[in-house]
Amino acid sequence: MNLDTHFYRTAHGFQLALHCSVPSGKPVLCFTHGNGLAAKMYEPMLKHLSNDYDFVLLDAQGHGDSEHGGDFVGWNQSAELAAAAYQTMMQRYPDVAFIGVGHSFGGVITALVQANYQLFQRILLLDPVIFTPVMVSLMRVLTWSGLYQHNKLAKRARQRKHQFDNYQQAWDYFYQRGLFRHWHDEGLHAYLRHGLRQYGELLQLKCAPQREAEIFASFPTQLWPQLRQLRRRVDLLIGTDTYPFVLHSARRLQRINQQVHTHRLQGGHCFMQEQPLHVALLIRRLLAGS
């Protein structure tokens, strides 16, 4: 994929990276990634859509080629910054449709952008981590008590090895392990190619473990009231082996908002990295049917 990188300077002083294709008059997919990942890591899936769509791929704060920017600004503020960054890039693509696509954390950010700014003709959310109302209430209590920052996902992120002697050592560390179990080899190569940077004589993850942990230890506010504000078509693509709450939230959202349509796919939370071609073909079919 031939993408140019542009930078949007936020009011917080740090820059967000956006990877953009050369405008060709095609509809534009505005893509936001999952926590600990980066937008260009989804190249194994996105490349199969490049004949039909242009791309604006956003790296969130502290991910990919975006700057770390001090403390995490939060989910809601991240959505505001994403909306502003996307709007600056939309000027490059006149008179075309914009479609929001997001995975996991990026799926929630995409939903919040759409609910508050209505930037997209429609959105596709790939296994979005939409917390149930009960989970949000519990998170609020645990955050007030100071306990939520110690949840299992945050602790695991802080403990993750983030420096490697060479590419092969990084490959051996991640291959078929944890989140990366069942990933297509091409997906893991994309993760390492776009997720590592040179740090002296070592290779280091671009996304610091602390940033990943900060996101796992936080949550969006007013989530469900905002999800009710989605007024255009929403397609939820949910893995058969994902976290149970993701499917529960998807079913609830479909009940309360008739714009929402749910589709089940074989695979886990990162099903698009397990079977990138299959997922790309499904996305193409869904968008062609609009």
PAZAPA-4460 file (N, C-alpha, C; in steps of 0.05 Angstrom, whole numbers, plus 32768, in hexadecimal, padded with zeros to 4 digits):
% residues 290
    n_x    n_y    n_z   ca_x   ca_y   ca_z    c_x    c_y    c_z   seq   type   mol
   8011   7FE8   8000   8000   8000   8000   8011   8019   8000     1      M     A
   800B   802B   7FEE   801A   8044   7FEC   800C   805A   7FFB     2      N     A
   8017   8061   8013   800A   8074   8024   801E   808A   802C     3      L     A
   8015   80A3   802C   8025   80B9   8036   801D   80BF   8053     4      D     A
   8030   80C6   8063   802B   80CC   807F   8029   80EA   8084     5      T     A
   8013   80F2   8090   800F   810E   8098   800C   810F   80B6     6      H     A
   8010   8127   80C2   800E   812A   80DF   7FFB   8140   80E6     7      F     A
   7FEB   813B   80FA   7FD8   814E   8104   7FE1   8155   8121     8      Y     A
   7FE7   816F   8125   7FF0   8178   8140   7FD7   817E   8151     9      R     A
   7FD4   8171   8167   7FBD   8174   8178   7FC1   818C   818B    10      T     A
   7FAB   8194   8197   7FAC   81AA   81AB   7FBC   81A2   81C3    11      A     A
   7FC1   8188   81C7   7FD1   817E   81DD   7FEF   817F   81D8    12      H     A
   7FF6   8187   81BF   8012   818A   81B9   801F   8172   81AB    13      G     A
   8012   815B   81AB   801E   8144   819D   8012   8141   8181    14      F     A
   801F   8132   8170   8016   812E   8155   800A   8112   8151    15      Q     A
   7FF5   8111   8141   7FEA   80F8   8139   7FF1   80F3   811C    16      L     A
   7FF9   80DA   8116   8000   80D3   80FA   7FE8   80C8   80EB    17      A     A
   7FE5   80D0   80D2   7FD1   80C6   80C1   7FDE   80BD   80A7    18      L     A
   7FD8   80A4   809F   7FE4   8098   8087   7FCF   8098   8072    19      H     A
   7FD4   80A6   805C   7FC0   80AC   8048   7FC8   80A3   802C    20      C     A
   7FB5   8098   801E   7FBA   8091   8002   7FB6   80AB   7FF1    21      S     A
   7FC1   80AA   7FD9   7FBE   80C0   7FC6   7FA1   80C1   7FBD    22      V     A
   7F94   80D9   7FBF   7F78   80DA   7FB7   7F73   80D1   7F9B    23      P     A
   7F60   80BF   7F97   7F5A   80B4   7F7D   7F3C   80B6   7F76    24      S     A
   7F2C   80C3   7F87   7F10   80C5   7F81   7F00   80AE   7F8C    25      G     A
   7F0D   809B   7F99   7EFE   8084   7FA5   7EF5   808B   7FC1    26      K     A
   7EE1   807D   7FCC   7ED9   8081   7FE8   7EF1   807D   7FFA    27      P     A
   7EF0   8089   8011   7F07   8088   8024   7F00   8079   803D    28      V     A
   7F11   8065   8044   7F0E   8057   805D   7F20   8065   8072    29      L     A
   7F13   8070   8087   7F22   807C   809D   7F24   8068   80B3    30      C     A
   7F3D   805E   80B8   7F41   8047   80C9   7F50   804E   80E3    31      F     A
   7F46   8044   80F9   7F53   8047   8113   7F57   802B   8120    32      T     A
   7F6F   8027   812A   7F78   800D   8133   7F71   8006   8150    33      H     A
   7F79   7FEE   8158   7F75   7FE5   8174   7F8C   7FEE   8186    34      G     A
   7F87   7FEB   81A0   7F9B   7FF3   81B4   7FB4   7FE2   81B1    35      N     A
   7FCB   7FF0   81B2   7FE5   7FE3   81B0   7FED   7FDC   8193    36      G     A
   7FDC   7FE3   8180   7FE2   7FDD   8164   7FE7   7FF7   8155    37      L     A
   7FE5   7FF7   813B   7FE9   800F   812B   7FDA   800B   8111    38      A     A
   7FD2   8021   8104   7FC0   801E   80ED   7FCC   800E   80D6    39      A     A
   7FE6   8012   80D0   7FF2   8005   80B9   7FF6   7FE7   80BE    40      K     A
   7FF3   7FDE   80D7   7FF5   7FC1   80DD   7FDE   7FB1   80D0    41      M     A
   7FC9   7FBF   80C8   7FB2   7FB1   80BC   7FB5   7FAF   809D    42      Y     A
   7FCC   7FB5   8093   7FD2   7FB4   8077   7FCA   7F99   806A    43      E     A
   7FCE   7F82   8077   7FC6   7F69   806A   7FA8   7F68   8063    44      P     A
   7F97   7F75   8073   7F7B   7F77   806C   7F76   7F8E   8059    45      M     A
   7F80   7FA5   805F   7F7A   7FBE   8050   7F83   7FBD   8033    46      L     A
   7F99   7FAF   802E   7FA3   7FAF   8013   7F8F   7FA2   7FFF    47      K     A
   7F7E   7F90   8009   7F6A   7F84   7FF8   7F53   7F96   7FF2    48      H     A
   7F52   7FAD   7FFF   7F3D   7FC1   7FFA   7F47   7FD9   7FEA    49      L     A
   7F61   7FD9   7FE4   7F6E   7FF1   7FD8   7F64   7FF7   7FBB    50      S     A
   7F5A   7FE3   7FAD   7F4F   7FE8   7F92   7F35   7FF8   7F93    51      N     A
   7F27   7FF6   7FA9   7F0D   8002   7FAB   7F0C   801B   7FBD    52      D     A
   7F20   801F   7FCE   7F1F   8034   7FE2   7F3A   8042   7FE5    53      Y     A
   7F38   805C   7FEB   7F4F   806A   7FF5   7F50   8067   8014    54      D     A
   7F66   806F   8020   7F69   806B   803D   7F73   8084   804B    55      F     A
   7F69   8088   8063   7F75   809A   8077   7F77   8089   8090    56      V     A
   7F8F   8081   8098   7F93   806F   80AF   7F9F   8080   80C5    57      L     A
   7F92   807F   80DC   7F9A   8090   80F3   7FA8   807F   8108    58      L     A
   7FBF   8089   8111   7FCD   807E   8129   7FC5   808E   8141    59      D     A
   7FBA   8081   8156   7FB1   808F   816E   7FCA   8098   817E    60      A     A
   7FC5   80A8   8192   7FDA   80B2   81A3   7FEC   809C   81AE    61      Q     A
   8006   809F   81A9   801A   808B   81B3   801B   8071   81A3    62      G     A
   800E   8070   818C   800E   8058   817C   801A   805E   8161    63      H     A
   8026   8049   8155   8030   804D   813A   8043   8064   8138    64      G     A
   803E   8076   8125   8050   808D   8121   8046   80A6   812E    65      D     A
   8031   80A4   813E   8028   80BB   814E   8039   80BE   8167    66      S     A
   803A   80D7   8171   804B   80DC   8188   803E   80D2   81A2    67      E     A
   804E   80CC   81B6   8044   80C1   81CF   8033   80D6   81DE    68      H     A
   803D   80EE   81DF   802D   8104   81E9   8026   8104   8207    69      G     A
   8037   80FA   8218   8031   80FB   8234   801B   80E8   823C    70      G     A
   800C   80EE   8251   7FF7   80DC   825A   7FE1   80D9   8245    71      D     A
   7FD4   80C1   8245   7FBF   80BC   8232   7FA8   80D0   8237    72      F     A
   7F9E   80DC   8221   7F89   80F0   8224   7F6E   80E5   822A    73      V     A
   7F6A   80CB   8226   7F51   80BF   822B   7F42   80B7   8212    74      G     A
   7F2E   80A5   8214   7F20   809B   81FD   7F0F   80B2   81F0    75      W     A
   7F01   80C1   81FF   7EEF   80D6   81F4   7F00   80EB   81E6    76      N     A
   7F16   80F4   81F3   7F27   8108   81E7   7F35   80FD   81CF    77      Q     A
   7F3C   80E3   81CF   7F48   80D6   81B8   7F35   80D7   81A0    78      S     A
   7F1B   80D3   81A5   7F07   80D5   8190   7F06   80F1   8184    79      A     A
   7F07   8105   8196   7F07   8121   818D   7F1F   8127   817B    80      E     A
   7F36   811D   8184   7F4E   8122   8174   7F4D   8113   815A    81      L     A
   7F42   80FB   815A   7F40   80EB   8141   7F2D   80FA   812E    82      A     A
   7F17   8104   8137   7F05   8113   8126   7F13   812B   8119    83      A     A
   7F21   813A   812A   7F2F   8152   811F   7F44   814A   810B    84      A     A
   7F53   8134   8110   7F68   812B   80FE   7F5C   8122   80E3    85      A     A
   7F46   8112   80E5   7F39   8109   80CD   7F2E   8120   80BD    86      Y     A
   7F23   8134   80CA   7F17   814B   80BC   7F2D   815A   80AC    87      Q     A
   7F45   815C   80B7   7F5A   816A   80A8   7F62   815B   808F    88      T     A
   7F61   8140   8090   7F68   8130   8079   7F52   812E   8064    89      M     A
   7F39   8131   806D   7F22   812E   805B   7F23   8143   8045    90      M     A
   7F2F   8159   804A   7F31   816E   8036   7F41   8165   801D    91      Q     A
   7F51   8150   8021   7F61   8146   800A   7F50   8135   7FF7    92      R     A
   7F39   812D   8000   7F28   8119   7FF1   7F0D   8125   7FEC    93      Y     A
   7F0A   8138   7FD9   7EF1   8145   7FD5   7EDC   8133   7FC7    94      P     A
   7EC3   8137   7FCF   7EAC   812B   7FC1   7EAD   810C   7FC1    95      D     A
   7EB5   8100   7FD7   7EB5   80E3   7FDA   7EA8   80DC   7FF5    96      V     A
   7EA0   80C3   7FF7   7E95   80B9   8010   7EAC   80B1   8023    97      A     A
   7EA7   80B6   803D   7EBA   80AE   8052   7EAD   8099   8063    98      F     A
   7EBB   8084   8068   7EB1   806D   8077   7EC4   8068   808E    99      I     A
   7EB9   8068   80A6   7EC9   8064   80BE   7ECC   8046   80C5   100      G     A
   7EE5   803D   80C9   7EEA   8022   80D0   7EFD   8022   80E8   101      V     A
   7EF7   8011   80FC   7F08   8010   8113   7F08   7FF4   8120   102      G     A
   7F1E   7FEC   812B   7F21   7FD3   8139   7F25   7FD7   8157   103      H     A
   7F16   7FC8   8167   7F1A   7FC7   8184   7F18   7FE3   8190   104      S     A
   7F2D   7FED   819D   7F2E   8009   81A7   7F27   801C   8191   105      F     A
   7F32   8017   8179   7F2C   8029   8162   7F0F   8027   8159   106      G     A
   7F02   8011   815E   7EE6   800F   8158   7ED5   8021   816A   107      G     A
   7EDC   8022   8183   7ECE   8034   8196   7ED3   8051   818E   108      V     A
   7EED   8058   8188   7EF3   8073   817F   7EE4   807B   8166   109      I     A
   7EE2   8068   8153   7ED3   806E   813B   7EB5   8073   8141   110      T     A
   7EAA   8063   8153   7E8E   8067   815A   7E8A   8082   8168   111      A     A
   7E9C   808A   8179   7E9A   80A3   8187   7E9D   80BB   8173   112      L     A
   7EAF   80B8   8160   7EB2   80CD   814C   7E98   80D0   813C   113      V     A
   7E8C   80B9   8134   7E73   80BB   8125   7E5C   80C6   8135   114      Q     A
   7E5A   80BD   814E   7E44   80C6   815F   7E45   80E4   8163   115      A     A
   7E5D   80F0   8165   7E5F   810C   816C   7E63   811E   8154   116      N     A
   7E6E   8113   813E   7E75   8125   8127   7E68   811C   810D   117      Y     A
   7E5D   8104   810C   7E50   80FB   80F3   7E61   80FF   80DA   118      Q     A
   7E7A   80F7   80DC   7E8D   80FB   80C6   7E8A   80E7   80B0   119      L     A
   7E7F   80CF   80B6   7E80   80B9   80A3   7E64   80B2   8098   120      F     A
   7E64   80A8   807F   7E4B   809F   8073   7E41   8086   8082   121      Q     A
   7E53   8076   808C   7E4D   805E   809C   7E66   8056   80AA   122      R     A
   7E63   8043   80BD   7E7B   803A   80CC   7E7A   801B   80CE   123      I     A
   7E92   8010   80CE   7E96   7FF3   80D3   7EA8   7FF0   80EB   124      L     A
   7E9E   7FE2   80FF   7EAD   7FDF   8118   7EB6   7FC2   811A   125      L     A
   7ECF   7FBD   811B   7EDA   7FA2   811C   7EE0   7F9B   8139   126      L     A
   7ED0   7F8A   8144   7ED3   7F81   8160   7ED8   7F98   8173   127      D     A
   7EC6   7FAC   8172   7ECB   7FC3   8184   7EC7   7FBC   81A1   128      P     A
   7ED9   7FC6   81B2   7ED7   7FC0   81CF   7EC4   7FD3   81DC   129      V     A
   7EAA   7FD0   81D5   7E95   7FE0   81E1   7E8E   7FD3   81FC   130      I     A
   7E95   7FE0   8212   7E90   7FD5   822C   7E72   7FD6   8232   131      F     A
   7E68   7FC1   8240   7E4C   7FC0   8248   7E47   7FD6   825D   132      T     A
   7E2E   7FDE   8261   7E28   7FF1   8276   7E31   7FE8   8292   133      P     A
   7E2D   7FCE   8297   7E36   7FC3   82B1   7E54   7FC6   82B4   134      V     A
   7E63   7FBF   829E   7E80   7FC2   829F   7E89   7FDF   82A4   135      M     A
   7E7B   7FF2   8296   7E82   800E   829A   7E7E   8017   82B7   136      V     A
   7E68   800E   82C3   7E63   8015   82DF   7E78   800A   82F1   137      S     A
   7E80   7FF1   82EC   7E95   7FE5   82FC   7EAF   7FF3   82F8   138      L     A
   7EB6   7FF9   82DF   7ECF   8007   82DA   7ED0   8022   82E8   139      M     A
   7EB9   802F   82E9   7EB8   804A   82F6   7EBE   8047   8314   140      R     A
   7EB3   8033   8320   7EB8   802E   833D   7ED5   8027   8342   141      V     A
   7EE0   8014   8331   7EFB   800B   8335   7F0F   8022   832F   142      L     A
   7F08   8033   831C   7F1A   804A   8316   7F1A   805D   832E   143      T     A
   7F03   8062   833A   7F01   8074   8351   7F12   8068   8368   144      W     A
   7F12   804E   836B   7F21   8041   8381   7F3E   803D   837A   145      S     A
   7F46   8043   8361   7F62   803F   8358   7F69   8023   8350   146      G     A
   7F56   8011   834F   7F5B   7FF5   834A   7F5B   7FEF   832C   147      L     A
   7F4D   7FFE   831C   7F49   7FF6   8300   7F63   7FF7   82F0   148      Y     A
   7F76   8008   82F8   7F90   8009   82EA   7F9F   7FEF   82ED   149      Q     A
   7F97   7FDE   82FF   7FA5   7FC5   8303   7F96   7FAD   82F6   150      H     A
   7F84   7FB2   82E4   7F75   7F9C   82D7   7F89   7F8B   82C7   151      N     A
   7F80   7F73   82C0   7F91   7F5F   82B4   7F9E   7F68   829A   152      K     A
   7F8E   7F74   8289   7F98   7F7D   826F   7FAD   7F93   8272   153      L     A
   7FA9   7FA5   8284   7FBC   7FBB   8288   7FD6   7FB0   8294   154      A     A
   7FD4   7F9D   82A7   7FEC   7F91   82B3   7FFB   7F82   829E   155      K     A
   7FED   7F73   828E   7FFB   7F63   8279   8009   7F75   8265   156      R     A
   7FFD   7F8C   825E   8009   7F9F   824C   8023   7FAA   8258   157      A     A
   8022   7FB1   8271   803A   7FBD   827E   8052   7FA9   827F   158      R     A
   804B   7F8F   8280   8060   7F7B   8282   806A   7F71   8267   159      Q     A
   805E   7F7A   8251   8065   7F71   8237   8082   7F79   8230   160      R     A
   8091   7F67   8225   80AC   7F6D   821B   80A9   7F81   8204   161      K     A
   80B9   7F96   8204   80B6   7FAA   81F0   80D0   7FB1   81E1   162      H     A
   80E6   7FA4   81E9   80FF   7FA8   81DB   810B   7F8D   81D2   163      Q     A
   8117   7F8D   81BA   8120   7F74   81AF   813B   7F79   81A1   164      F     A
   814B   7F64   81A2   8166   7F66   8195   8164   7F68   8177   165      D     A
   8150   7F5A   816B   814D   7F5A   814E   8130   7F52   8147   166      N     A
   812B   7F52   812D   8110   7F4C   8123   8108   7F2F   812A   167      Y     A
   811A   7F1C   8127   8114   7F00   812C   810D   7EFC   8149   168      Q     A
   811A   7F09   815B   8114   7F06   8178   80F7   7F10   817D   169      Q     A
   80F0   7F27   8170   80D5   7F31   8173   80C1   7F1E   8168   170      A     A
   80C6   7F13   8150   80B4   7F00   8144   80B0   7EE8   8156   171      W     A
   80C6   7EDD   8161   80C4   7EC5   8172   80B4   7ECC   818C   172      D     A
   80B6   7EE4   8195   80A8   7EEC   81AE   808A   7EED   81AA   173      Y     A
   8081   7EF8   8193   8064   7EFC   818F   8056   7EE5   8180   174      F     A
   8065   7ED5   8171   8059   7EC2   815F   8047   7EAF   816D   175      Y     A
   802D   7EAF   8165   8019   7E9C   816F   8017   7E9D   818E   176      Q     A
   8019   7EB5   8199   8018   7EB8   81B6   8003   7ECD   81BE   177      R     A
   7FF3   7EC6   81D2   7FE0   7ED9   81DD   7FCE   7EE5   81C7   178      G     A
   7FCC   7F00   81C6   7FBC   7F0D   81B2   7FC2   7F05   8196   179      L     A
   7FDB   7EFD   8191   7FE5   7EF7   8176   7FE0   7ED9   816E   180      F     A
   7FD4   7ECA   817F   7FCE   7EAE   8179   7FBA   7EAE   8161   181      R     A
   7FC0   7E9D   814E   7FB0   7E99   8136   7FB3   7EB0   8121   182      H     A
   7FC5   7EC3   8127   7FC9   7ED8   8113   7FD6   7ECC   80FA   183      W     A
   7FCE   7ED6   80E3   7FDB   7ECF   80CA   7FF8   7EDA   80CB   184      H     A
   800B   7ECB   80C0   8027   7ED4   80C1   802A   7EF0   80B5   185      D     A
   801B   7EF6   80A0   801C   7F11   8094   8014   7F26   80A8   186      E     A
   8000   7F1F   80B9   7FF7   7F32   80CD   800C   7F38   80E2   187      G     A
   801B   7F24   80EB   8030   7F28   80FE   8047   7F37   80F2   188      L     A
   804E   7F31   80D9   8063   7F41   80CC   805B   7F5F   80CA   189      H     A
   8042   7F64   80C5   8038   7F80   80C3   803A   7F8D   80DF   190      A     A
   8033   7F7E   80F4   8035   7F88   810F   8052   7F90   8116   191      Y     A
   8065   7F7F   810F   8081   7F85   8115   808C   7F9B   8103   192      L     A
   8085   7F9A   80EA   808F   7FAD   80D7   8087   7FCA   80DE   193      R     A
   806E   7FCD   80E6   8064   7FE8   80EC   8062   7FEE   810A   194      H     A
   8069   7FDB   811B   8068   7FDF   8137   8082   7FE1   8146   195      G     A
   8098   7FDD   8138   80B3   7FDF   8144   80C2   7FF6   8139   196      L     A
   80D3   8002   8149   80E5   8017   8140   8101   8011   814B   197      R     A
   8115   801C   813E   8130   8019   8147   8135   802A   8160   198      Q     A
   8141   801E   8174   8146   802C   818D   8163   8025   8195   199      Y     A
   8176   8036   818C   8192   802E   8190   8198   8015   8180   200      G     A
   81A2   8001   818D   81A8   7FE8   8180   8191   7FD4   8182   201      E     A
   817B   7FDC   818E   8164   7FCB   8193   814C   7FD3   8181   202      L     A
   8139   7FC1   817F   811F   7FC8   8174   810B   7FCB   818B   203      L     A
   80FA   7FDF   818A   80E8   7FE5   81A0   80CC   7FEA   8195   204      Q     A
   80B8   7FE0   81A4   809C   7FE5   819C   8097   8003   819B   205      L     A
   8089   800C   8186   8082   8028   8184   806E   8030   8199   206      K     A
   805B   801E   819F   8048   8024   81B4   8053   801A   81CE   207      C     A
   8059   802D   81E0   8064   8026   81FA   8050   8015   820A   208      A     A
   805A   8001   8218   8047   7FF1   8229   8037   8001   823C   209      P     A
   8042   8017   8246   8033   8028   8259   801B   8035   824B   210      Q     A
   801E   803D   8231   8008   8049   8223   7FF1   8035   821F   211      R     A
   7FF9   801D   8217   7FE5   8007   8213   7FD7   8002   822E   212      E     A
   7FE6   8002   8244   7FDA   7FFD   825E   7FC7   8013   8266   213      A     A
   7FCE   802C   8260   7FBD   8043   8266   7FA2   8040   8259   214      E     A
   7FA2   8037   8240   7F88   8034   8232   7F78   801D   823E   215      I     A
   7F86   8007   8245   7F78   7FF0   8251   7F6D   7FF8   826D   216      F     A
   7F79   800C   8279   7F71   8014   8294   7F5E   802C   8294   217      A     A
   7F52   8031   827D   7F3F   8048   827A   7F27   803F   8269   218      S     A
   7F14   8051   8267   7EFC   804A   8257   7EEE   8064   824F   219      F     A
   7EDD   8064   823B   7ED0   807C   8232   7EB9   8083   8244   220      P     A
   7EB3   809D   8246   7E9C   80A6   8256   7E84   80AA   8243   221      T     A
   7E6C   80A8   824F   7E53   80AB   8240   7E52   809A   8226   222      Q     A
   7E5C   8082   8228   7E5F   8071   8210   7E43   806B   8204   223      L     A
   7E31   805F   8214   7E18   8055   8209   7E06   806C   8200   224      W     A
   7E04   8082   820E   7DF4   8099   8203   7DFE   80A2   81E8   225      P     A
   7E19   80A1   81E4   7E24   80A9   81CA   7E1E   8094   81B5   226      Q     A
   7E20   807B   81BC   7E1A   8066   81A8   7DFD   8068   819E   227      L     A
   7DEB   8071   81AF   7DD0   8075   81A6   7DCD   808A   8191   228      R     A
   7DE2   809C   818E   7DE1   80B2   817B   7DEA   80AA   815F   229      Q     A
   7DF2   8091   815B   7DFB   8088   8141   7DE3   8088   812E   230      L     A
   7DE4   8099   8119   7DCC   809C   8108   7DCF   8090   80EC   231      R     A
   7DE7   8086   80E6   7DEB   807A   80CD   7DF3   805D   80D1   232      R     A
   7DF4   804D   80BC   7DF8   8030   80BE   7E12   802A   80CC   233      R     A
   7E10   8017   80DE   7E27   800C   80ED   7E28   7FEE   80E9   234      V     A
   7E3F   7FE4   80DF   7E43   7FC7   80DD   7E57   7FBF   80F2   235      D     A
   7E4E   7FAD   8103   7E60   7FA1   8118   7E69   7F86   810E   236      L     A
   7E83   7F83   810B   7E8F   7F69   8104   7E9B   7F5D   811D   237      L     A
   7E91   7F47   8126   7E98   7F3C   8140   7EA3   7F20   813D   238      I     A
   7EBA   7F1A   8149   7EC6   7F00   8148   7EB8   7EEB   8159   239      G     A
   7EB7   7ED3   814F   7EA9   7EBE   815E   7EB7   7EB7   8179   240      T     A
   7ED1   7EBC   817A   7EE0   7EB5   8192   7EEB   7ECE   81A0   241      D     A
   7EDD   7EE4   819E   7EE5   7EFD   81AB   7EDE   7EFD   81C8   242      T     A
   7EE3   7F14   81D5   7EDB   7F18   81F1   7EBC   7F17   81F3   243      Y     A
   7EB1   7F09   8206   7E94   7F06   8208   7E85   7F21   8209   244      P     A
   7E91   7F35   8217   7E83   7F4E   821A   7E80   7F5D   81FF   245      F     A
   7E92   7F58   81EC   7E90   7F65   81D2   7E77   7F5C   81C3   246      V     A
   7E71   7F42   81C4   7E59   7F38   81B7   7E40   7F42   81C6   247      L     A
   7E41   7F42   81E1   7E2B   7F4B   81F1   7E24   7F68   81EB   248      H     A
   7E39   7F79   81E9   7E34   7F95   81E3   7E29   7F99   81C6   249      S     A
   7E34   7F88   81B4   7E2B   7F8A   8198   7E0D   7F84   8196   250      A     A
   7E04   7F70   81A4   7DE7   7F69   81A4   7DD6   7F7F   81B1   251      R     A
   7DE0   7F8A   81C7   7DD1   7F9F   81D4   7DD0   7FB8   81C2   252      R     A
   7DE6   7FBE   81B5   7DE6   7FD6   81A4   7DD3   7FD2   818D   253      L     A
   7DD1   7FBA   8182   7DBF   7FB5   816C   7DA2   7FB7   8175   254      Q     A
   7D9C   7FB0   818E   7D81   7FB2   8198   7D78   7FCF   819B   255      R     A
   7D8B   7FE1   81A4   7D83   7FFC   81AA   7D87   8010   8193   256      I     A
   7D94   8007   817D   7D99   8018   8167   7D96   8008   814D   257      N     A
   7D81   800E   813E   7D7A   7FFE   8126   7D8D   8004   810F   258      Q     A
   7DA0   8017   8112   7DB4   801B   80FE   7DCA   8006   80FF   259      Q     A
   7DCA   7FF6   8115   7DE1   7FE4   811A   7DDA   7FC8   810F   260      V     A
   7DEE   7FBC   8101   7DEB   7FA1   80F6   7E04   7F91   80FE   261      H     A
   7E00   7F79   8109   7E16   7F69   8113   7E1C   7F51   8101   262      T     A
   7E35   7F4C   80FD   7E3F   7F36   80ED   7E53   7F26   80FD   263      H     A
   7E51   7F0C   80FD   7E64   7EFB   810B   7E78   7EF0   80F8   264      R     A
   7E92   7EEF   8100   7EA8   7EE5   80F0   7EB7   7ED1   8100   265      L     A
   7EC1   7EBC   80F3   7ED2   7EA8   8101   7EEC   7EB6   810A   266      Q     A
   7EF3   7EB2   8123   7F0C   7EBC   812D   7F0A   7ECB   8147   267      G     A
   7F20   7ED5   8151   7F21   7EE3   816A   7F1F   7F01   8168   268      G     A
   7F28   7F0F   817C   7F26   7F2C   817D   7F34   7F39   8165   269      H     A
   7F49   7F2D   815B   7F58   7F38   8145   7F54   7F27   812C   270      C     A
   7F3B   7F20   8126   7F34   7F0F   8110   7F3F   7F19   80F5   271      F     A
   7F41   7F34   80F2   7F4B   7F3F   80D9   7F68   7F3A   80D5   272      M     A
   7F77   7F34   80EA   7F93   7F2C   80E8   7F96   7F0E   80E5   273      Q     A
   7F81   7F00   80EA   7F82   7EE3   80E7   7F7B   7EDB   80CA   274      E     A
   7F67   7EE9   80BF   7F5E   7EE3   80A3   7F59   7EFD   8094   275      Q     A
   7F6E   7F0B   808E   7F6B   7F26   8082   7F5C   7F27   8068   276      P     A
   7F61   7F14   8056   7F53   7F14   803D   7F35   7F10   8040   277      L     A
   7F2D   7EFD   8050   7F11   7EF7   8055   7F03   7F0F   8060   278      H     A
   7F0F   7F1C   8074   7F02   7F34   8080   7F00   7F4B   806C   279      V     A
   7F15   7F4F   805C   7F14   7F64   8047   7EFE   7F5F   8034   280      A     A
   7EFA   7F46   802B   7EE4   7F40   8018   7EC9   7F45   8025   281      L     A
   7EC6   7F3E   803F   7EAD   7F44   804C   7EA7   7F62   804E   282      L     A
   7EBC   7F71   8055   7EB9   7F8E   8056   7EB0   7F99   803B   283      I     A
   7EBD   7F8F   8026   7EB6   7F98   800B   7E9A   7F92   8004   284      R     A
   7E90   7F7A   800C   7E75   7F72   8006   7E61   7F84   8016   285      R     A
   7E67   7F89   802F   7E55   7F99   803F   7E53   7FB6   8034   286      L     A
   7E6A   7FC1   802C   7E69   7FDC   8022   7E5D   7FDE   8006   287      L     A
   7E60   7FC9   7FF6   7E54   7FC9   7FDC   7E36   7FC6   7FDD   288      A     A
   7E2C   7FBB   7FF3   7E10   7FB7   7FF6   7E01   7FCE   8001   289      G     A
   7E0F   7FE4   8006   7E02   7FFC   8012   7DF2   800A   7FFD   290      S     A
***
